[in-house]
């Protein structure tokens, strides 16, 4: 069980050495689990290979809204108020994932109390989707929400142009 592998120093070399110690026969299991720590590290590469069917591993992601403890009790009037005063991201979460009023309240309180009022930190610590976890963590230079939105918009579309760039000099 490789815990928090995305934060290991020399993760690639360490994982290479450790993975040799488990035999390839029935009854053996190997687990890598971690909070995401950006794109391109050993954990990210192994997760994406599993997700794309390029390895024998199974990629599992457990979003915050599937945790039964991440919900607050709400009265009917609180629920009506919460649902009537959602921001754009909350509306998207309700539409896409079916977030309840109790989950919205838990999310708002977690952002305020656990994430210093920073929704980006909430996305890092409590992602809704696997790619969100990788994109908002680490040390990104660009606004990862914009990049994530663009990736979702372009998912499944063909490139606008395919070709080669070459030097036409003499």
N, CA and C of each residue as an Amber inpcrd file, in Angstrom:
protein
   510
   0.8490000  -1.1610000   0.0000000   0.0000000   0.0000000   0.0000000
   0.9000000   1.2310000   0.0000000   0.9150000   1.9290000  -1.1200000
   1.7150000   3.1480000  -1.2690000   0.8170000   4.3380000  -0.9580000
   0.9800000   4.9270000   0.2220000   0.1210000   6.0090000   0.6800000
   0.7370000   7.3750000   0.3850000  -0.0740000   8.2790000  -0.1310000
   0.3360000   9.6520000  -0.4730000   1.5760000   9.6660000  -1.3660000
   1.5700000   8.8110000  -2.3740000   2.7150000   8.6690000  -3.2850000
   3.0050000   9.9560000  -4.0570000   1.9990000  10.7820000  -4.2840000
   2.2240000  12.0330000  -5.0210000   3.1420000  12.9850000  -4.2640000
   3.3570000  12.7490000  -2.9760000   4.1860000  13.6350000  -2.1610000
   5.5220000  13.0050000  -1.7730000   5.8170000  11.8300000  -2.2780000
   7.0900000  11.1770000  -1.9780000   8.2300000  11.8840000  -2.6870000
   9.3570000  12.0020000  -2.0210000  10.5790000  12.4380000  -2.7040000
  11.0730000  11.2490000  -3.5130000  11.5210000  11.4990000  -4.7070000
  12.0140000  10.4290000  -5.6030000  10.9640000   9.3350000  -5.8000000
   9.7130000   9.7380000  -6.0010000   8.6160000   8.7730000  -6.1220000
   8.8340000   7.7900000  -7.2640000   9.3360000   8.2630000  -8.3800000
   9.5060000   7.3770000  -9.5290000  10.4830000   6.2500000  -9.2180000
  11.6360000   6.5880000  -8.6540000  12.6360000   5.5620000  -8.3210000
  12.1530000   4.6600000  -7.1910000  11.5220000   5.2600000  -6.2010000
  11.0240000   4.4680000  -5.0700000   9.9460000   3.5020000  -5.5260000
   9.0140000   3.9990000  -6.3530000   7.9520000   3.1250000  -6.8540000
   8.5270000   2.0130000  -7.7140000   9.4990000   2.3230000  -8.5410000
  10.1350000   1.3010000  -9.3700000  10.6970000   0.1870000  -8.4890000
  11.3900000   0.5570000  -7.4400000  11.9800000  -0.4410000  -6.5390000
  10.8970000  -1.2280000  -5.7970000   9.8970000  -0.5400000  -5.2560000
   8.8470000  -1.2190000  -4.4970000   8.0040000  -2.1460000  -5.3570000
   7.6950000  -1.7180000  -6.5590000   6.8050000  -2.5190000  -7.4050000
   7.4340000  -3.8530000  -7.7980000   8.7520000  -3.9810000  -7.6810000
   9.4220000  -5.2390000  -8.0010000   9.2710000  -6.2720000  -6.8860000
   8.8200000  -5.8330000  -5.7130000   8.7730000  -6.7260000  -4.5560000
   7.4850000  -7.5320000  -4.4470000   6.5190000  -7.2630000  -5.3270000
   5.2390000  -7.9810000  -5.2920000   5.1820000  -8.9160000  -6.4880000
   4.9580000 -10.1910000  -6.2090000   4.8970000 -11.1750000  -7.2840000
   3.6810000 -11.0090000  -8.1700000   3.7850000 -11.4660000  -9.4060000
   2.6910000 -11.3870000 -10.3820000   1.8940000 -12.6820000 -10.3660000
   1.1890000 -12.9290000  -9.2730000   0.3760000 -14.1360000  -9.1920000
  -0.9010000 -13.8530000  -8.4020000  -1.8480000 -14.7520000  -8.5260000
  -3.1550000 -14.5810000  -7.8900000  -3.0090000 -14.3450000  -6.3930000
  -3.8590000 -13.4750000  -5.8760000  -3.8680000 -13.2120000  -4.4470000
  -3.0290000 -12.0300000  -4.0190000  -2.2720000 -11.4460000  -4.9300000
  -1.4820000 -10.2650000  -4.5690000  -2.2550000  -9.0120000  -4.9600000
  -2.0570000  -7.9720000  -4.1930000  -2.6920000  -6.6870000  -4.4870000
  -1.6990000  -5.5760000  -4.2280000  -1.7950000  -4.5490000  -5.0390000
  -0.9660000  -3.3660000  -4.8850000  -1.8870000  -2.1640000  -4.9500000
  -1.7480000  -1.2560000  -3.9920000  -2.5740000  -0.0610000  -3.9540000
  -1.6770000   1.1740000  -3.9380000  -2.0280000   2.1370000  -4.7590000
  -1.4440000   3.4740000  -4.6800000  -2.6090000   4.3980000  -4.3540000
  -2.4840000   5.1620000  -3.2900000  -3.5290000   6.1490000  -2.9950000
  -2.8430000   7.4450000  -2.6020000  -3.4700000   8.5180000  -3.0380000
  -2.8590000   9.8050000  -2.7510000  -3.8270000  10.9320000  -3.0340000
  -3.6090000  12.0240000  -2.3520000  -4.1900000  13.2830000  -2.7560000
  -3.3760000  13.7200000  -3.9660000  -4.0260000  14.2600000  -4.9610000
  -3.3060000  14.7140000  -6.1480000  -2.3370000  15.8300000  -5.7870000
  -1.2460000  15.9100000  -6.5400000  -0.2340000  16.9420000  -6.3140000
   0.2590000  17.4740000  -7.6500000  -0.6680000  17.8570000  -8.4940000
  -0.3030000  18.4020000  -9.7960000  -0.2710000  17.3330000 -10.8750000
   0.0360000  17.7850000 -12.0760000   0.0570000  16.9470000 -13.2660000
   1.4950000  16.5460000 -13.5720000   1.6890000  15.3020000 -13.9770000
   2.9820000  14.8730000 -14.4920000   3.8500000  14.0830000 -13.5350000
   3.4200000  13.9050000 -12.2870000   4.2450000  13.1190000 -11.3690000
   3.9140000  11.6250000 -11.5110000   4.5870000  10.8070000 -10.7320000
   4.4080000   9.3570000 -10.8070000   2.9580000   8.9580000 -10.5440000
   2.3470000   9.5300000  -9.5060000   0.9700000   9.1770000  -9.1920000
   0.0370000   9.5600000 -10.3460000   0.1680000  10.7590000 -10.8670000
  -0.6630000  11.2050000 -11.9860000  -0.4960000  10.2640000 -13.1810000
   0.7370000   9.9780000 -13.5460000   0.9980000   9.1170000 -14.7120000
   0.4180000   7.7200000 -14.5090000   0.6020000   7.1500000 -13.3230000
   0.0610000   5.8200000 -13.0550000  -1.4640000   5.8300000 -13.0410000
  -2.0510000   6.8760000 -12.4650000  -3.5170000   6.9880000 -12.4310000
  -4.0730000   7.0880000 -13.8560000  -3.4840000   7.9600000 -14.6660000
  -3.9850000   8.1440000 -16.0280000  -3.8020000   6.8800000 -16.8670000
  -2.6840000   6.1870000 -16.6900000  -2.4870000   4.9190000 -17.4090000
  -3.5700000   3.9150000 -17.0260000  -3.8970000   3.8400000 -15.7480000
  -4.9580000   2.9310000 -15.2980000  -6.3140000   3.3740000 -15.8620000
  -6.5870000   4.6520000 -15.8110000  -7.8650000   5.1800000 -16.3020000
  -8.0450000   4.9060000 -17.7970000  -6.9480000   4.9890000 -18.5410000
  -7.0020000   4.7880000 -19.9880000  -6.8360000   3.3250000 -20.3840000
  -6.7650000   2.4300000 -19.4000000  -6.6410000   1.0020000 -19.6860000
  -5.2700000   0.5900000 -20.1660000  -4.2590000   1.3620000 -19.8450000
  -2.9000000   1.0820000 -20.3030000  -2.0750000   0.3300000 -19.2540000
  -2.7190000  -0.1010000 -18.1780000  -2.0180000  -0.8770000 -17.1630000
  -3.0050000  -1.8570000 -16.5340000  -2.5020000  -2.7160000 -15.6550000
  -3.3750000  -3.6890000 -14.9820000  -4.0820000  -3.0770000 -13.7770000
  -3.7440000  -1.8510000 -13.4180000  -4.3780000  -1.1940000 -12.2820000
  -5.7700000  -0.6940000 -12.6530000  -6.5710000  -0.4730000 -11.6350000
  -7.9000000   0.1100000 -11.7960000  -7.8780000   1.4910000 -11.1610000
  -8.2490000   2.4950000 -11.9300000  -8.2920000   3.8600000 -11.4070000
  -9.5950000   4.0500000 -10.6420000  -9.4840000   4.5190000  -9.4100000
 -10.6600000   4.8100000  -8.5900000 -10.5720000   6.2520000  -8.1100000
 -11.6840000   6.9370000  -8.1700000 -11.7420000   8.3020000  -7.6610000
 -13.0130000   8.4210000  -6.8350000 -12.8940000   9.0320000  -5.6880000
 -14.0050000   9.1570000  -4.7530000 -14.2430000  10.6450000  -4.4880000
 -15.1990000  11.2800000  -5.2030000 -15.4230000  12.7180000  -5.0440000
 -16.0240000  13.0680000  -3.6810000 -15.8310000  14.2970000  -3.2820000
 -16.2920000  14.7310000  -1.9610000 -17.7780000  14.5010000  -1.7600000
 -18.5660000  14.7250000  -2.8100000 -20.0170000  14.6610000  -2.6560000
 -20.5540000  13.2340000  -2.5180000 -19.7070000  12.2350000  -2.6360000
 -20.1310000  10.8570000  -2.4000000 -19.8270000  10.4020000  -0.9680000
 -19.1570000  11.2340000  -0.1970000 -18.8920000  10.9260000   1.2100000
 -20.1480000  11.2610000   2.0080000 -20.7420000  10.2870000   2.6840000
 -21.9840000  10.5620000   3.4170000 -21.8150000  11.5420000   4.5780000
 -20.6010000  11.7070000   5.0650000 -20.3920000  12.6330000   6.1820000
 -20.2540000  14.0880000   5.7320000 -20.1480000  14.3400000   4.4450000
 -19.9970000  15.7070000   3.9490000 -21.3530000  16.3140000   3.6000000
 -22.1960000  16.3970000   4.5840000 -23.5340000  16.9760000   4.4300000
 -23.9550000  17.5310000   5.7950000 -24.6670000  18.6380000   5.7690000
 -25.1660000  19.2630000   7.0010000 -26.6810000  19.1370000   7.0320000
 -27.2380000  18.9760000   8.2140000 -28.7000000  18.9580000   8.2980000
 -29.2450000  20.3620000   8.0050000 -30.3180000  20.4110000   7.2430000
 -30.9370000  21.7000000   6.9110000 -32.4520000  21.5930000   7.0600000
 -33.0440000  22.6910000   7.4480000 -34.5040000  22.7520000   7.5240000
 -35.0440000  23.0300000   6.1180000 -36.3290000  22.9040000   5.9650000
 -36.9510000  23.1730000   4.6670000 -36.7040000  24.6120000   4.2430000
 -36.8280000  25.5560000   5.1700000 -36.6220000  26.9660000   4.8080000
 -35.1440000  27.2300000   4.4690000 -34.2250000  26.5980000   5.2060000
 -32.8010000  26.7400000   4.8700000 -32.5280000  26.1670000   3.4830000
 -33.1160000  25.0220000   3.2000000 -32.9290000  24.3770000   1.9020000
 -33.4130000  25.2750000   0.7710000 -34.5980000  25.8530000   0.9510000
 -35.1500000  26.7480000  -0.0780000 -34.2440000  27.9530000  -0.2860000
 -33.7230000  28.5120000   0.8080000 -32.8370000  29.6700000   0.7290000
 -31.5250000  29.3180000   0.0230000 -30.9570000  28.1770000   0.3950000
 -29.6970000  27.7280000  -0.2300000 -29.8780000  27.5270000  -1.7290000
 -30.9400000  26.8490000  -2.0980000 -31.1600000  26.5360000  -3.5100000
 -31.5100000  27.7780000  -4.3280000 -32.0510000  28.7950000  -3.6890000
 -32.4030000  30.0290000  -4.3910000 -31.2130000  30.9780000  -4.5180000
 -30.1620000  30.7410000  -3.7370000 -29.0140000  31.6530000  -3.7280000
 -27.7070000  30.9500000  -4.0760000 -27.7380000  30.1400000  -5.1100000
 -26.5310000  29.4210000  -5.5320000 -25.6980000  30.2650000  -6.4800000
 -24.3730000  30.1070000  -6.3790000 -23.5070000  30.7350000  -7.3730000
 -23.4200000  29.8040000  -8.5910000 -22.7040000  30.2290000  -9.6080000
 -22.6230000  29.4850000 -10.8710000 -22.0600000  28.0810000 -10.6470000
 -21.0150000  27.9690000  -9.8460000 -20.3970000  26.6690000  -9.6040000
 -21.3390000  25.7400000  -8.8310000 -22.0620000  26.2880000  -7.8760000
 -23.0130000  25.4760000  -7.1200000 -24.1350000  24.9760000  -8.0250000
 -24.6380000  25.8460000  -8.8990000 -25.6820000  25.4340000  -9.8470000
 -25.1770000  24.3000000 -10.7360000 -23.9310000  24.4300000 -11.1940000
 -23.3500000  23.3810000 -12.0380000 -23.2370000  22.0710000 -11.2610000
 -22.8550000  22.1380000  -9.9840000 -22.7480000  20.9390000  -9.1580000
 -24.0940000  20.2780000  -8.9110000 -25.1170000  21.0840000  -8.7070000
 -26.4660000  20.5460000  -8.5220000 -26.9270000  19.8720000  -9.8140000
 -26.6910000  20.5450000 -10.9490000 -27.1130000  19.9930000 -12.2410000
 -26.3420000  18.7210000 -12.6040000 -25.0430000  18.7500000 -12.4160000
 -24.2040000  17.6300000 -12.8610000 -24.1670000  16.4740000 -11.8720000
 -24.0690000  16.7870000 -10.5740000 -23.8700000  15.7440000  -9.5740000
 -25.0600000  15.5370000  -8.6410000 -26.0350000  16.4360000  -8.7160000
 -27.2000000  16.3120000  -7.8450000 -26.9400000  16.7030000  -6.4030000
 -26.0310000  17.6770000  -6.1860000 -25.7450000  18.1050000  -4.8190000
 -27.0400000  18.5320000  -4.1290000 -27.1720000  18.1350000  -2.8890000
 -28.3370000  18.5090000  -2.0880000 -28.0650000  19.8290000  -1.3690000
 -29.0990000  20.3930000  -0.7910000 -28.9300000  21.6240000  -0.0110000
 -27.9870000  21.3850000   1.1610000 -28.0880000  20.2300000   1.7820000
 -27.1900000  19.8950000   2.8850000 -25.7440000  19.8070000   2.4470000
 -25.5090000  19.3220000   1.2410000 -24.1410000  19.2780000   0.6960000
 -23.6560000  20.6840000   0.3550000 -24.5390000  21.5090000  -0.1870000
 -24.1560000  22.8890000  -0.4770000 -23.7500000  23.6220000   0.7990000
 -24.5220000  23.4200000   1.8620000 -24.1850000  24.0640000   3.1270000
 -22.8620000  23.5440000   3.6570000 -22.6490000  22.2310000   3.6070000
 -21.3740000  21.6640000   4.0660000 -20.2260000  22.2610000   3.2490000
 -20.4090000  22.3350000   1.9250000 -19.3770000  22.8750000   1.0310000
 -19.0480000  24.3200000   1.3870000 -20.0780000  25.1310000   1.5660000
 -19.8470000  26.5380000   1.9210000 -19.0930000  26.6690000   3.2400000
 -19.4750000  25.8750000   4.2250000 -18.7920000  25.9170000   5.5260000
 -17.3660000  25.3830000   5.4280000 -17.1560000  24.3480000   4.6110000
 -15.8030000  23.8030000   4.4280000 -14.9000000  24.8380000   3.7480000
 -15.4320000  25.5490000   2.7760000 -14.6440000  26.5980000   2.1140000
 -14.2770000  27.6740000   3.1360000 -15.2430000  28.0950000   3.9260000
 -15.0040000  29.1530000   4.9130000 -14.0780000  28.7000000   6.0420000
 -14.3420000  27.5260000   6.5930000 -13.6510000  27.0990000   7.8140000
 -12.4130000  26.2400000   7.5930000 -12.4220000  25.4360000   6.5470000
 -11.3130000  24.4970000   6.3290000 -10.3650000  24.9380000   5.2300000
 -10.8190000  25.8590000   4.3880000 -10.0300000  26.2470000   3.2150000
  -9.7770000  27.7520000   3.1640000  -9.8500000  28.3960000   4.3050000
  -9.5150000  29.8180000   4.4260000 -10.3130000  30.7060000   3.4730000
 -11.5400000  30.2830000   3.1410000 -12.3750000  31.0610000   2.2410000
 -11.9730000  30.9700000   0.7820000 -11.0290000  30.0920000   0.4600000
 -10.4800000  29.9750000  -0.8920000 -11.0720000  28.7620000  -1.5990000
 -11.9160000  29.0010000  -2.5990000 -12.5640000  27.9040000  -3.3120000
 -11.5450000  27.0400000  -4.0480000 -10.4210000  27.6150000  -4.4540000
  -9.3720000  26.8190000  -5.1130000  -8.7930000  25.7780000  -4.1530000
  -8.6390000  26.1620000  -2.8930000  -8.1650000  25.1940000  -1.8950000
  -9.2100000  24.1070000  -1.6700000 -10.4910000  24.4750000  -1.7250000
 -11.5440000  23.4640000  -1.6170000 -11.4320000  22.4740000  -2.7690000
 -11.2510000  22.9740000  -3.9900000 -11.1100000  22.0870000  -5.1510000
  -9.9270000  21.1510000  -4.9800000  -8.8580000  21.6480000  -4.3870000
  -7.6670000  20.8300000  -4.1740000  -7.9330000  19.7290000  -3.1440000
  -8.5420000  20.1050000  -2.0440000  -8.7390000  19.1560000  -0.9470000
 -10.0010000  18.3060000  -1.0930000 -10.9940000  18.8260000  -1.7960000
 -12.2790000  18.1370000  -1.9460000 -12.7290000  18.2040000  -3.4140000
 -12.0070000  17.5860000  -4.3230000 -12.3750000  17.6860000  -5.7320000
 -13.6740000  16.9350000  -6.0490000 -14.3470000  17.4150000  -7.0830000
 -15.5730000  16.7800000  -7.5590000 -15.2950000  15.7810000  -8.6680000
 -14.1810000  15.9730000  -9.3760000 -13.8130000  15.0960000 -10.4840000
 -12.3100000  14.8390000 -10.4330000 -11.8860000  13.7250000 -10.9940000
 -10.4760000  13.3560000 -10.9060000  -9.5540000  14.3850000 -11.5540000
  -9.8800000  14.8600000 -12.7330000  -8.9850000  15.8250000 -13.3860000
  -8.9220000  17.1340000 -12.6200000 -10.0200000  17.5230000 -11.9860000
 -10.0060000  18.7220000 -11.1520000  -8.9670000  18.5660000 -10.0470000
  -8.8890000  17.3950000  -9.4710000  -7.9210000  17.1440000  -8.3950000
  -6.4970000  17.4020000  -8.8620000  -6.1650000  16.9390000 -10.0460000
  -4.8060000  17.1100000 -10.5560000  -4.5400000  18.5290000 -11.0240000
  -5.5350000  19.1490000 -11.6620000  -5.3250000  20.4720000 -12.2350000
  -5.1760000  21.5660000 -11.1950000  -5.8770000  21.4660000 -10.0810000
  -5.8270000  22.5560000  -9.1130000  -4.7480000  22.3710000  -8.0640000
  -4.1440000  21.1990000  -8.0030000  -3.1090000  20.9530000  -6.9990000
  -1.7320000  21.2240000  -7.5980000  -0.7100000  21.0580000  -6.8000000
   0.6490000  21.3440000  -7.2620000   0.8980000  22.8370000  -7.2190000
   1.6340000  23.3440000  -8.1860000   1.9470000  24.7730000  -8.2330000
   1.6440000  25.3160000  -9.6250000   0.3530000  25.3870000 -10.0070000
   0.0110000  25.8370000 -11.3500000   0.3170000  27.3210000 -11.5690000
   0.6920000  27.6380000 -12.7880000   0.9830000  29.0120000 -13.1770000
  -0.2880000  29.6840000 -13.7090000  -1.0850000  28.9240000 -14.4550000
  -2.2730000  29.4660000 -15.0880000  -3.5040000  29.2250000 -14.2230000
  -4.5780000  29.9530000 -14.5020000  -5.8400000  29.7820000 -13.7890000
  -6.4180000  28.4240000 -14.1820000  -6.3680000  27.4900000 -13.2510000
  -6.7680000  26.1240000 -13.5420000  -8.2690000  25.9730000 -13.7530000
  -9.0690000  26.8800000 -13.2110000 -10.5130000  26.8050000 -13.4490000
 -10.8090000  27.0950000 -14.9120000 -10.1270000  28.0690000 -15.4760000
 -10.3230000  28.3940000 -16.8970000  -9.8690000  27.2290000 -17.7650000
  -8.7110000  26.6590000 -17.4460000  -8.2090000  25.5250000 -18.2250000
  -9.1620000  24.3420000 -18.1130000  -9.6380000  24.0480000 -16.9150000
 -10.5730000  22.9420000 -16.7180000 -11.8500000  23.1660000 -17.5120000
 -12.3840000  24.3850000 -17.4810000 -13.5970000  24.7020000 -18.2300000
 -13.3790000  24.5010000 -19.7270000 -12.2410000  24.9470000 -20.2310000
 -11.9460000  24.7970000 -21.6670000 -11.7830000  23.3270000 -22.0430000
 -11.1410000  22.5560000 -21.1790000 -10.9740000  21.1250000 -21.4520000
 -12.3300000  20.4320000 -21.5280000 -13.2420000  20.7880000 -20.6360000
 -14.5730000  20.1880000 -20.6390000 -15.3360000  20.5920000 -21.8980000
 -15.1830000  21.8550000 -22.3160000 -15.8620000  22.3290000 -23.5210000
 -15.3660000  21.5980000 -24.7650000 -14.0810000  21.2890000 -24.8040000
 -13.4720000  20.6930000 -25.9920000 -13.4630000  19.1670000 -25.9650000
 -13.8780000  18.5570000 -24.8620000 -13.8410000  17.1020000 -24.7330000
 -14.6030000  16.4440000 -25.8840000 -13.9440000  15.5080000 -26.5420000
 -14.5700000  14.7590000 -27.6230000 -14.6120000  15.4630000 -28.9610000
 -14.0610000  16.6700000 -29.0600000 -14.0750000  17.3810000 -30.3360000
 -12.7660000  17.1510000 -31.0740000 -12.8260000  17.3210000 -32.3560000
 -11.6470000  17.1630000 -33.1980000 -10.8450000  18.4610000 -33.2160000
  -9.5450000  18.3770000 -33.4180000  -8.7460000  19.6030000 -33.4970000
  -9.1750000  20.4500000 -34.6940000  -8.9730000  21.7590000 -34.5840000
  -9.3430000  22.6670000 -35.6710000  -8.3950000  22.5280000 -36.8520000
  -7.1640000  22.1320000 -36.5930000  -6.1590000  22.0140000 -37.6480000
  -5.1630000  20.9310000 -37.2610000  -4.7770000  20.1430000 -38.2230000
  -3.7240000  19.1480000 -38.0330000  -2.7250000  19.3640000 -39.1630000
  -1.4680000  19.4730000 -38.8100000  -0.4540000  19.6710000 -39.8310000
   0.9210000  19.6720000 -39.2290000   1.8610000  20.1440000 -39.9930000
   3.2440000  20.1790000 -39.5440000   3.7780000  21.5890000 -39.6800000
   4.6240000  21.9520000 -38.7670000   5.2910000  23.2440000 -38.8320000
   6.7340000  22.9420000 -39.2110000   7.1730000  23.5770000 -40.2340000
   8.5440000  23.3200000 -40.6830000   9.2320000  24.6170000 -41.0840000
  10.4870000  24.5060000 -41.2970000  11.2950000  25.6490000 -41.7150000
  11.3660000  25.6390000 -43.2270000  10.9800000  26.7600000 -43.8320000
  10.9420000  26.8260000 -45.2980000  12.1410000  27.5920000 -45.8530000
  13.1460000  27.7910000 -45.0070000  14.3290000  28.5320000 -45.4520000
  15.1900000  27.7340000 -46.4020000  16.2180000  28.3910000 -46.9560000
  17.0660000  27.7360000 -47.9470000  18.0980000  26.8220000 -47.3790000
